[in-house]
Amino acid sequence: MPAVTSPAAESARYALLRRLAPSFRHHLVVNLQPIGMIYEVMDRRLRAPAPDLAHVQDSANKINGFAKAALGSCVDVVGWLSPDDAATVSVPEAVRECAALLATSLSFRGYALRNEVPDLPGTVRRTGLRTLLAAALLHCTDHLLAPADLVLTATAEAGGALLRVEVRSSSEGDNSFRGEANYRPLEWHDLEALAAADGVELARQDQGIALRLPWAP
């Protein structure tokens, strides 16, 4: 179980959520934007003298699909803001969630995210993995120059999963869009506070960070 949250961890968590806000915004609207366009097409078809009901039904199904996806995105973002400490997840699934949330914003800053995490047995606490992985990725991009690749790997150990974030310099990335962070940089003491609160072991490595997450009961 995670330790009692300290003021330092609360401060670090607030800073992390502020940094994640643009990614949350994109995550929320990406499934809502197509609904308006599909509605306009469907509306034109319904105004035709002889509407093609098959196409109208297809448009309605698409709207329903995007609406369900948008609802799922809303629930997911709420999970970041008010996490369920009892929720567990496999390491590959949680890594995919973080990668999907952050890959676009990181690419604009000149970093390519490479998910090389294999299937692993067992589960870990979802909030601990998502929080520390997101914080580690942002910390690396705050302090190591782009263009670079962020390579995610993981191995299973007796007591838990070892997840690594490695930064590899690259000549292929584009750093022309790099701008200032929307909030303050995440420092190492922020990661230490979050790790202590979420029961995760944290270690610096050459050009990267290692996270050791205990298996969930």
Secondary structure as the mmCIF struct_conf table of DSSP 4:
data_model
#
loop_
_struct_conf.conf_type_id
_struct_conf.id
_struct_conf.beg_label_comp_id
_struct_conf.beg_label_asym_id
_struct_conf.beg_label_seq_id
_struct_conf.end_label_comp_id
_struct_conf.end_label_asym_id
_struct_conf.end_label_seq_id
HELX_LH_PP_P HELX_LH_PP_P1 PRO A 2 SER A 6
HELX_RH_AL_P HELX_RH_AL_P1 PRO A 7 VAL A 29
TURN_TY1_P TURN_TY1_P1 VAL A 30 LEU A 32
HELX_RH_AL_P HELX_RH_AL_P2 GLN A 33 LEU A 46
TURN_TY1_P TURN_TY1_P2 ARG A 47 ARG A 47
BEND BEND1 ALA A 48 ALA A 50
HELX_RH_AL_P HELX_RH_AL_P3 LEU A 53 LEU A 81
BEND BEND2 SER A 82 SER A 82
TURN_TY1_P TURN_TY1_P3 ASP A 85 ALA A 86
STRN STRN1 THR A 88 VAL A 89
HELX_RH_AL_P HELX_RH_AL_P4 VAL A 91 PHE A 108
TURN_TY1_P TURN_TY1_P4 ARG A 109 GLY A 110
STRN STRN2 TYR A 111 ASN A 115
BEND BEND3 PRO A 121 GLY A 122
STRN STRN3 VAL A 124 ARG A 125
HELX_RH_AL_P HELX_RH_AL_P5 ARG A 126 HIS A 143
BEND BEND4 LEU A 144 LEU A 144
HELX_LH_PP_P HELX_LH_PP_P2 LEU A 145 LEU A 145
BEND BEND5 ALA A 146 PRO A 147
STRN STRN4 ALA A 148 ALA A 156
BEND BEND6 ALA A 158 GLY A 159
STRN STRN5 GLY A 160 SER A 169
BEND BEND7 SER A 171 GLY A 173
TURN_TY1_P TURN_TY1_P5 SER A 176 PHE A 177
BEND BEND8 ASN A 182 TYR A 183
HELX_LH_PP_P HELX_LH_PP_P3 ARG A 184 GLU A 187
HELX_RH_AL_P HELX_RH_AL_P6 TRP A 188 ASP A 198
TURN_TY1_P TURN_TY1_P6 GLY A 199 GLY A 199
STRN STRN6 GLU A 201 GLN A 205
TURN_TY1_P TURN_TY1_P7 ASP A 206 GLN A 207
STRN STRN7 GLY A 208 PRO A 214
HELX_LH_PP_P HELX_LH_PP_P4 TRP A 215 ALA A 216
#
